[in-house]
Amino acid sequence: MSENEKKIGETEIEDFETLLEQSLATPQKGAIVKGQVVQITDSHVLINFGYKSEGFANKEDFLEDGELTVKVGDEVEVMVVGITGGGARIWLSKRVLDQKKDWSDVLEAHEKGKYIPVKILEKVEKGFKVVFKTVEGFIPDGHMEYMHKQRDDEYYIGKVFNVKILRINKRDKSFLASRKIYMQEVAEEEKKHFFETAKVGDLVKGRVKSIKNYGVFVDLGPVDAFLKRENISWGRVRHPNQFLEIDDKVEGVIINLDPENQKVEISIKDKTEDPWLSVDKKYKKGEKASGQIVARVRRGYILEMEPGIDGFLPDEELSWLKKSNVKLNVKDVVEGQVLDIDQKNKKVVISLKLLTDNPWNTLKEKHPEGSAIKGKIKNITDFGLFVDFGSFIDGLIRKEDISWTEEIEDLNERFKVGDEVEAKILKIDEKRERVSLGIKQLEKNPWKEIDKILPKGKVVEAPVTFVGKDYVEVELPRGIKGVIEARELDENRVLPEDVAKVGDTLKAVVIGHNAKEKKVYLSRKKYLLDSEKREVKEFLKQLETKETSGFSLGNVLKDKLKDIKE
């Protein structure tokens, strides 16, 4: 072999090794490569991109609406996103590459103020989650519609709308957008023409677009006009929906134009003269007046005295009772007495109660505090009984005012609606509109004279009402509860159930009082011990009597022994 042939051969080997090294070189993470789909599995797409082994891409990257968008043999462009096993396995991603391109489009649109189409994915807190290709974004609730028009959330889901990007988040690669601003800019030319030609005083027609508590938005075509609540009628308007509904056709006068801020304000009431100007001639204080209820407001009712003149009936003027059951409905016609002409708020104030007598003036005369009454239970609550005693207001017997000696847990076990009860009037509170009654106050409080009724040391004979695990309850005079604890039942240790049962009668000695718990504590053990002492004492007394009569203890014992032998 010649020297030249040898050099050429060495060069070819070196070139081959270089090519081999290049073919085996591990691709860099983040590199964009092109390759051919060689296999599709259940979860991956295998791509040959000139490396020693195929790259793996998630099958989900190639799904659109659940359908696969590639097949074996297709050429695709992907990005290297991971390298494992020292280069043995290369992970590829079409989605990451798409996201990079889509994010670049978002950045460009934001920089140049262009519009982009987004698909509404779902309703989330305070707005909507949207997507532009693979980049997610957010539209706040206030930026979904123009001029306050907002439809049901479901209307937007799945639809595609043009939006303008307000702000981008480079860290999360997301954006904040506004459909409202897009719609505003598109409609700008139409609005401009309107403001160039319209003037205050013009009569305009439109359609009710939306109704709020504070007013109504009316679609005039190129612009939306605002109709304040107070400009709907010369009378008081509690809520616009009293007069208008969505899609109603309205006619109003332009009362304000703001071309700079592109705002229009209209009025319906200004089409006619204010009837309030002659109210003093028609309504005078102290005279009777009538009207029809048109609305319920927070503190009373609005009446239509006549077209354009509203009356106001305050809640406190319905009845002498603050918590009365007087209820009025819309369209009810009522008659009252004129209290005042409220020029500031343009209201004729009337009163219903002034046409009736004040019942509080006679209540205390008929049922003074401290007097006894009879009535029927009207309602039973957890805290007491409401009693109808023939007056204009029910009396309340609180649970704690039923008995001096008992603590009633469930009033329904003791009473039922319709039962007649007798009680004492404890207090009549006109200001708070309450009549307080008490059953236990019909008799003296036994706890104030407990030392007289059941003094310590007194022997009682009482029926057993309850046998518990650690004590026995008995019923004492005047309904007082007596308690004999297990240790006080017998000198020896016993169980309550072995000594007594409900219905038995036990004798015991009073050993203590507890007015707070409404209990008197007794001791059967003390009674038994005291009885034994009394028997011994009596026996010794008998012995002393016999000795003084000529008998001795020895003789008594001798007689006893004799009786036993016989």
C-alpha positions as MATLAB code, in Angstrom:
seq = 'MSENEKKIGETEIEDFETLLEQSLATPQKGAIVKGQVVQITDSHVLINFGYKSEGFANKEDFLEDGELTVKVGDEVEVMVVGITGGGARIWLSKRVLDQKKDWSDVLEAHEKGKYIPVKILEKVEKGFKVVFKTVEGFIPDGHMEYMHKQRDDEYYIGKVFNVKILRINKRDKSFLASRKIYMQEVAEEEKKHFFETAKVGDLVKGRVKSIKNYGVFVDLGPVDAFLKRENISWGRVRHPNQFLEIDDKVEGVIINLDPENQKVEISIKDKTEDPWLSVDKKYKKGEKASGQIVARVRRGYILEMEPGIDGFLPDEELSWLKKSNVKLNVKDVVEGQVLDIDQKNKKVVISLKLLTDNPWNTLKEKHPEGSAIKGKIKNITDFGLFVDFGSFIDGLIRKEDISWTEEIEDLNERFKVGDEVEAKILKIDEKRERVSLGIKQLEKNPWKEIDKILPKGKVVEAPVTFVGKDYVEVELPRGIKGVIEARELDENRVLPEDVAKVGDTLKAVVIGHNAKEKKVYLSRKKYLLDSEKREVKEFLKQLETKETSGFSLGNVLKDKLKDIKE';
ca = [
       0.000    0.000    0.000;
       1.349    3.382   -0.970;
       1.803    6.199    1.514;
      -1.098    8.172   -0.056;
      -3.468    5.235    0.061;
      -2.575    4.717    3.723;
      -3.333    8.387    4.589;
      -6.687    8.268    2.739;
      -7.699    5.119    4.632;
      -6.822    6.680    8.005;
      -8.820    9.802    7.124;
     -11.914    7.764    6.233;
     -11.699    5.886    9.551;
     -11.410    9.165   11.487;
     -14.425   10.605    9.622;
     -16.433    7.448   10.349;
     -15.586    7.633   14.058;
     -16.614   11.298   14.145;
     -19.922   10.478   12.492;
     -20.424    7.579   14.904;
     -19.700    9.796   17.895;
     -22.102   12.420   16.572;
     -24.833    9.795   16.060;
     -24.318    8.516   19.598;
     -24.050   11.985   21.204;
     -26.724   12.526   23.842;
     -29.121   15.321   22.797;
     -29.370   18.338   25.089;
     -32.451   18.893   27.231;
     -34.552   21.640   25.682;
     -33.354   20.878   22.138;
     -36.009   20.934   19.382;
     -35.755   17.900   17.092;
     -37.666   16.456   14.167;
     -38.374   12.797   13.803;
     -40.618   10.115   12.385;
     -43.312    8.241   14.288;
     -42.264    4.595   14.317;
     -44.634    3.089   16.864;
     -47.744    4.025   18.901;
     -48.482    2.207   22.168;
     -51.283    2.571   24.697;
     -49.447    5.350   26.474;
     -46.542    6.544   24.309;
     -45.546    7.551   20.797;
     -42.041    6.349   19.756;
     -40.138    8.754   17.528;
     -36.941    8.129   15.547;
     -34.978   11.367   15.466;
     -31.526   10.003   14.481;
     -30.388    8.960   17.910;
     -29.229    5.460   18.821;
     -32.689    4.733   20.228;
     -36.159    6.098   19.674;
     -37.469    8.863   21.917;
     -40.619    8.504   24.007;
     -43.454   11.059   23.985;
     -46.704   10.878   25.921;
     -49.580    9.781   23.732;
     -51.763   12.487   25.338;
     -49.631   15.138   23.566;
     -51.119   13.982   20.271;
     -54.746   13.793   21.324;
     -57.276   16.411   20.326;
     -60.842   16.028   21.619;
     -59.937   12.452   22.452;
     -58.753   11.616   18.900;
     -55.166   10.742   17.923;
     -53.737   13.270   15.442;
     -50.677   11.264   14.199;
     -49.991    7.860   12.689;
     -46.883    5.760   12.078;
     -44.690    7.387    9.400;
     -45.728   10.981   10.194;
     -42.976   13.500   10.754;
     -43.319   15.507   13.949;
     -41.414   18.239   15.720;
     -40.855   17.759   19.443;
     -38.679   18.965   22.307;
     -36.258   16.951   24.450;
     -37.594   17.212   28.016;
     -35.754   14.435   29.845;
     -32.796   12.069   29.663;
     -32.561    8.961   31.833;
     -30.318    5.937   32.091;
     -27.250    7.883   31.026;
     -28.791    8.589   27.657;
     -30.401    5.180   27.230;
     -33.891    6.701   27.193;
     -34.830   10.099   25.799;
     -38.153   11.712   26.747;
     -39.785   13.972   24.189;
     -42.791   16.289   24.343;
     -44.936   17.866   21.695;
     -47.050   19.648   24.322;
     -44.087   21.466   25.863;
     -42.987   22.617   22.416;
     -46.536   23.751   21.603;
     -46.721   25.577   24.889;
     -43.507   27.382   24.104;
     -44.808   28.498   20.721;
     -48.252   29.381   22.097;
     -46.700   31.350   24.946;
     -44.656   33.270   22.386;
     -47.922   34.172   20.583;
     -49.415   35.372   23.890;
     -46.391   37.561   24.595;
     -46.595   39.071   21.139;
     -50.346   39.731   21.444;
     -49.865   41.423   24.803;
     -46.968   43.540   23.535;
     -48.783   44.709   20.406;
     -52.273   44.949   21.887;
     -53.721   42.306   19.576;
     -56.817   40.238   20.300;
     -56.653   36.469   20.733;
     -59.446   33.846   20.658;
     -59.907   31.874   23.886;
     -62.131   28.956   24.800;
     -64.097   29.179   28.062;
     -63.287   26.045   30.090;
     -65.134   26.440   33.389;
     -66.533   28.848   35.973;
     -64.228   29.371   38.944;
     -64.246   31.737   41.872;
     -64.652   35.380   40.744;
     -64.376   34.591   37.048;
     -63.804   32.078   34.251;
     -60.898   29.773   33.420;
     -59.990   30.023   29.716;
     -57.361   28.617   27.329;
     -55.584   29.931   24.252;
     -54.323   26.793   22.479;
     -52.225   25.370   25.356;
     -51.864   28.502   27.505;
     -54.349   28.959   30.333;
     -55.817   32.311   31.327;
     -58.463   33.947   33.501;
     -61.318   36.374   32.799;
     -62.778   38.110   35.883;
     -66.567   38.190   36.239;
     -66.614   41.931   35.613;
     -64.754   41.511   32.326;
     -66.953   38.935   30.643;
     -69.631   41.316   29.387;
     -69.894   44.924   28.310;
     -72.161   47.451   30.054;
     -72.982   45.151   32.968;
     -74.716   42.492   30.912;
     -74.060   39.104   32.470;
     -75.689   35.830   31.436;
     -75.876   32.544   33.313;
     -72.474   30.924   33.734;
     -73.431   27.896   31.626;
     -73.974   30.138   28.600;
     -70.226   30.812   28.316;
     -68.802   27.331   28.968;
     -67.333   25.785   25.804;
     -67.689   28.928   23.674;
     -64.831   30.814   21.969;
     -64.564   34.591   22.376;
     -62.047   37.226   21.346;
     -60.330   38.884   24.297;
     -57.681   41.436   25.033;
     -54.769   40.482   27.282;
     -54.513   42.742   30.307;
     -51.602   41.192   32.147;
     -49.280   38.200   31.827;
     -47.665   36.036   34.477;
     -44.300   34.875   33.169;
     -43.661   32.634   36.137;
     -46.859   30.596   35.702;
     -47.089   31.302   31.969;
     -50.670   32.423   32.229;
     -52.576   35.594   31.449;
     -55.402   37.820   32.625;
     -57.823   38.850   29.882;
     -60.939   40.931   29.259;
     -63.748   40.242   26.835;
     -65.424   43.419   28.043;
     -62.564   45.653   26.866;
     -62.509   43.898   23.491;
     -66.237   44.547   23.089;
     -65.806   48.156   24.201;
     -63.123   48.862   21.638;
     -65.115   47.202   18.857;
     -68.178   49.295   19.713;
     -66.210   52.532   20.089;
     -66.984   53.852   16.648;
     -70.730   53.406   17.075;
     -70.628   55.155   20.433;
     -68.617   58.007   18.995;
     -71.313   58.737   16.410;
     -74.060   58.643   19.063;
     -72.358   61.201   21.292;
     -71.696   63.470   18.317;
     -75.420   63.655   17.479;
     -77.377   63.171   20.767;
     -78.256   66.031   23.171;
     -79.903   66.507   26.583;
     -83.696   66.635   26.315;
     -83.899   64.175   23.432;
     -86.560   61.503   23.761;
     -85.028   58.046   23.289;
     -86.405   54.531   23.192;
     -84.720   51.364   24.310;
     -84.965   47.894   25.835;
     -84.392   46.969   29.486;
     -81.107   45.101   29.488;
     -80.509   44.439   33.174;
     -82.059   45.424   36.489;
     -80.107   46.193   39.636;
     -81.263   47.383   43.023;
     -79.906   50.858   42.285;
     -81.219   51.248   38.750;
     -81.825   49.895   35.254;
     -79.540   49.572   32.222;
     -81.341   50.302   28.968;
     -79.985   49.236   25.581;
     -80.370   52.169   23.185;
     -78.538   50.400   20.366;
     -75.069   51.887   20.021;
     -74.854   52.621   23.765;
     -76.407   51.563   27.038;
     -78.161   54.210   29.100;
     -78.570   54.176   32.861;
     -81.944   54.811   34.476;
     -81.564   55.514   38.188;
     -84.087   53.994   40.554;
     -85.281   57.426   41.667;
     -85.852   58.508   38.061;
     -88.363   55.761   37.293;
     -91.283   57.413   39.114;
     -92.046   60.599   41.023;
     -93.019   58.394   43.954;
     -90.698   56.264   46.108;
     -89.262   53.242   44.283;
     -88.032   50.459   46.507;
     -86.745   48.335   43.637;
     -86.911   48.892   39.858;
     -88.535   45.495   39.333;
     -91.716   46.957   40.813;
     -92.113   48.810   37.515;
     -89.919   47.139   34.924;
     -88.876   43.707   33.717;
     -86.090   42.455   31.461;
     -86.813   43.177   27.747;
     -89.482   45.781   28.546;
     -89.542   48.640   26.032;
     -89.065   52.033   27.684;
     -89.107   55.629   26.590;
     -87.189   58.278   28.458;
     -85.623   61.696   28.301;
     -81.864   62.156   28.142;
     -80.956   64.090   31.296;
     -77.202   63.704   31.207;
     -74.566   63.101   28.530;
     -70.917   62.394   29.267;
     -69.093   61.913   25.940;
     -65.718   61.798   27.647;
     -66.723   58.807   29.760;
     -69.281   57.595   27.194;
     -72.167   57.595   29.659;
     -75.837   58.391   29.102;
     -78.455   58.892   31.775;
     -82.182   58.916   31.084;
     -85.342   59.543   33.093;
     -88.885   58.260   32.715;
     -90.473   60.483   35.336;
     -89.206   63.686   33.690;
     -91.593   63.127   30.799;
     -94.316   64.518   33.133;
     -94.573   67.295   35.717;
     -93.857   66.496   39.380;
     -97.271   66.007   41.087;
     -95.680   66.582   44.512;
     -95.808   70.331   43.864;
     -99.498   70.344   44.838;
     -99.433   67.784   47.690;
    -100.074   70.357   50.484;
    -103.406   71.266   48.945;
    -104.610   67.671   48.827;
    -103.369   66.158   52.130;
    -103.546   67.815   55.544;
    -102.260   66.606   58.935;
    -104.859   64.901   61.139;
    -107.178   64.087   58.271;
    -107.950   60.614   57.037;
    -106.279   59.390   53.882;
    -106.179   56.106   52.000;
    -103.867   54.413   49.563;
    -102.943   51.124   47.969;
     -99.899   49.156   49.141;
     -97.355   48.976   46.323;
     -94.238   47.759   48.143;
     -92.837   46.479   51.417;
     -89.732   48.332   52.547;
     -87.393   47.798   55.449;
     -89.263   49.982   57.928;
     -92.790   50.033   56.586;
     -94.961   50.095   53.487;
     -95.140   52.323   50.426;
     -98.628   53.377   49.387;
     -99.758   54.923   46.154;
    -102.002   57.736   47.332;
    -102.588   58.727   43.735;
    -100.454   58.562   40.583;
     -97.189   60.341   41.362;
     -97.792   60.810   45.117;
     -96.551   58.124   47.472;
     -97.462   57.564   51.076;
     -95.365   55.939   53.746;
     -96.827   53.775   56.513;
     -94.122   53.115   59.154;
     -94.159   49.750   60.915;
     -94.554   51.447   64.294;
     -97.788   53.050   63.065;
     -99.428   49.757   62.127;
    -100.448   48.879   65.670;
     -99.959   49.917   69.277;
     -98.089   46.619   69.598;
     -94.542   46.700   68.251;
     -94.647   42.950   67.636;
     -98.144   42.897   66.233;
     -99.428   40.337   63.777;
    -100.702   43.021   61.408;
     -99.567   42.080   57.919;
    -100.329   43.940   54.718;
     -99.984   42.695   51.173;
     -99.334   44.452   47.905;
    -102.612   45.816   46.463;
    -104.247   46.064   49.913;
    -106.110   49.345   50.341;
    -105.646   50.900   53.810;
    -106.991   53.965   55.539;
    -105.107   55.948   58.152;
    -104.518   59.367   59.602;
    -102.059   61.810   58.023;
     -99.157   62.318   60.440;
     -96.839   64.444   58.369;
     -95.943   65.719   54.918;
     -92.298   64.772   54.460;
     -91.076   67.317   51.918;
     -87.477   66.128   52.031;
     -88.281   62.533   51.081;
     -91.525   63.362   49.289;
     -93.767   61.121   51.371;
     -97.198   61.474   52.953;
     -96.715   59.768   56.324;
     -99.849   58.068   57.666;
    -100.788   56.031   60.735;
    -103.238   53.153   61.142;
    -103.029   52.820   64.923;
    -104.280   56.374   65.546;
    -107.703   55.256   64.312;
    -107.897   52.689   67.182;
    -107.698   52.842   71.000;
    -104.401   52.131   72.751;
    -104.872   48.731   74.524;
    -101.936   49.345   76.869;
    -103.991   52.026   78.595;
    -106.451   49.410   79.911;
    -104.284   46.312   80.294;
    -102.808   47.225   83.699;
    -106.216   48.216   84.966;
    -107.780   44.912   83.957;
    -104.816   42.693   84.860;
    -102.531   44.506   87.322;
     -99.190   43.039   88.314;
     -99.615   40.527   91.121;
    -103.096   39.459   90.062;
    -103.911   35.859   89.162;
    -105.181   34.905   85.722;
    -106.330   31.740   83.987;
    -105.542   30.912   80.420;
    -104.841   28.178   77.897;
    -101.414   27.104   76.764;
    -100.926   28.365   73.218;
     -97.362   27.215   72.549;
     -94.668   25.173   74.288;
     -90.980   25.964   73.793;
     -87.735   24.777   75.351;
     -87.686   27.791   77.650;
     -91.327   28.124   78.689;
     -95.058   28.237   78.044;
     -96.976   30.880   76.100;
    -100.406   31.394   77.592;
    -103.419   33.067   75.999;
    -105.302   34.729   78.847;
    -107.748   36.667   76.693;
    -105.626   39.786   76.259;
    -104.044   41.263   73.147;
    -100.668   39.708   73.938;
     -99.715   36.250   75.205;
     -98.071   35.818   78.583;
     -94.873   33.844   79.037;
     -94.287   31.416   81.888;
     -90.589   30.678   81.938;
     -89.491   27.179   82.866;
     -87.877   28.408   86.073;
     -91.165   30.037   87.166;
     -93.204   26.819   87.080;
     -92.136   25.127   90.324;
     -90.213   26.015   93.472;
     -89.153   22.416   93.975;
     -88.743   20.815   90.545;
     -86.460   21.351   87.579;
     -88.578   20.252   84.634;
     -86.412   19.060   81.763;
     -89.100   18.508   79.123;
     -92.172   20.720   79.376;
     -94.005   18.564   76.843;
     -94.050   15.700   79.324;
     -95.926   17.838   81.854;
     -98.044   20.120   79.637;
     -99.770   20.113   76.275;
    -101.209   22.830   74.061;
    -104.754   23.619   75.137;
    -104.206   22.879   78.852;
    -105.697   25.477   81.186;
    -103.274   26.887   83.738;
    -103.469   29.423   86.508;
    -100.626   31.876   86.981;
     -99.732   35.193   88.562;
     -98.854   38.287   86.517;
     -95.284   39.058   87.535;
     -94.515   42.009   85.267;
     -96.088   43.994   82.434;
     -93.325   45.514   80.308;
     -94.979   47.883   77.846;
     -91.673   49.006   76.351;
     -90.539   45.483   75.542;
     -94.099   44.272   75.020;
     -93.855   41.356   77.411;
     -96.185   39.950   80.028;
     -94.292   37.702   82.438;
     -96.264   35.058   84.311;
     -95.426   32.564   87.041;
     -97.131   29.456   88.404;
     -94.912   28.913   91.412;
     -95.518   32.480   92.606;
     -99.117   31.511   93.413;
     -97.741   29.938   96.603;
     -94.951   30.788   98.988;
     -91.411   29.759   98.276;
     -90.892   26.663  100.459;
     -87.136   27.167  100.434;
     -87.497   30.403  102.389;
     -89.096   28.434  105.245;
     -87.412   25.089  104.702;
     -86.017   25.106  108.245;
     -89.603   25.206  109.515;
     -91.058   22.727  107.033;
     -88.231   20.177  107.174;
     -85.797   21.067  109.973;
     -82.631   19.014  110.351;
     -83.240   16.009  112.535;
     -86.890   15.683  111.594;
     -88.093   12.154  110.882;
     -90.120   11.849  107.680;
     -91.975    8.985  106.069;
     -91.951    9.432  102.300;
     -92.806    7.389   99.178;
     -89.961    6.341   96.874;
     -90.212    7.969   93.415;
     -86.890    6.877   91.892;
     -84.178    4.286   92.581;
     -80.824    5.054   91.050;
     -77.414    3.464   91.084;
     -76.087    5.627   93.919;
     -79.168    7.131   95.538;
     -82.895    6.949   96.169;
     -85.351    9.818   95.599;
     -88.458   10.329   97.719;
     -91.300   12.831   97.624;
     -91.522   15.185  100.590;
     -94.259   17.656  101.569;
     -95.034   20.518   99.132;
     -93.432   18.643   96.251;
     -89.903   18.909   97.638;
     -87.465   16.280   96.394;
     -85.666   14.196   98.992;
     -82.428   12.357   98.292;
     -81.010    9.422  100.256;
     -77.506    8.615   99.082;
     -76.375    4.999   99.080;
     -74.069    5.506  102.094;
     -77.024    6.859  104.069;
     -79.320    3.895  103.387;
     -77.925    1.469  105.939;
     -75.136    1.041  108.453;
     -73.834   -1.743  106.263;
     -72.869   -1.226  102.641;
     -75.929   -1.908  100.482;
     -77.200   -1.254   96.978;
     -80.196    1.113   96.648;
     -82.131   -1.508   94.700;
     -81.725   -3.988   97.572;
     -83.310   -1.583  100.042;
     -86.123    0.100   98.133;
     -88.228    0.148   94.998;
     -90.536    2.765   93.515;
     -93.731    2.921   95.558;
     -92.135    1.830   98.847;
     -92.346    4.091  101.872;
     -89.133    4.844  103.758;
     -88.494    6.520  107.062;
     -85.465    8.784  107.252;
     -84.001   11.765  109.072;
     -83.412   15.212  107.483;
     -79.654   15.860  107.486;
     -79.263   18.812  105.085;
     -80.750   21.273  102.536;
     -79.587   22.513   99.100;
     -81.894   25.274   97.841;
     -79.828   25.812   94.689;
     -80.244   22.181   93.614;
     -83.760   22.083   95.115;
     -82.976   19.002   97.195;
     -83.293   17.900  100.808;
     -80.803   15.264  101.911;
     -82.014   12.435  104.187;
     -80.455    9.532  106.089;
     -82.191    6.216  106.609;
     -79.080    4.937  108.375;
     -79.341    7.642  111.007;
     -83.016    6.903  111.461;
     -82.263    3.193  112.044;
     -79.452    3.952  114.473;
     -81.620    6.449  116.330;
     -84.410    3.846  116.489;
     -82.065    1.287  118.048;
     -80.975    3.841  120.612;
     -84.582    4.638  121.399;
     -85.418    0.937  121.834;
     -82.464    0.412  124.214;
     -83.431    3.507  126.115;
     -87.021    2.328  126.396;
     -85.895   -1.123  127.509;
     -83.695    0.306  130.255;
     -86.537    2.549  131.298;
     -88.784   -0.495  131.635;
     -86.139   -2.209  133.745;
     -85.931    0.743  136.071;
     -89.706    0.681  136.468;
     -89.718   -3.016  137.331;
     -86.909   -2.650  139.903;
     -88.831    0.029  141.735;
     -91.794   -2.370  141.800;
     -89.841   -5.124  143.574;
     -88.298   -6.722  140.600;
     -84.594   -6.962  139.862;
     -82.621   -7.579  136.716;
     -81.672  -10.967  138.055;
     -85.298  -11.864  138.591;
     -86.181  -10.773  135.078;
     -83.388  -12.892  133.596;
     -84.377  -15.819  135.822;
     -87.948  -15.558  134.570;
     -86.739  -15.489  130.999;
     -84.572  -18.599  131.524;
     -87.481  -20.353  133.152;
     -89.673  -19.610  130.183;
     -87.034  -20.995  127.866;
     -86.687  -24.279  129.863;
     -90.396  -24.815  129.941;
];
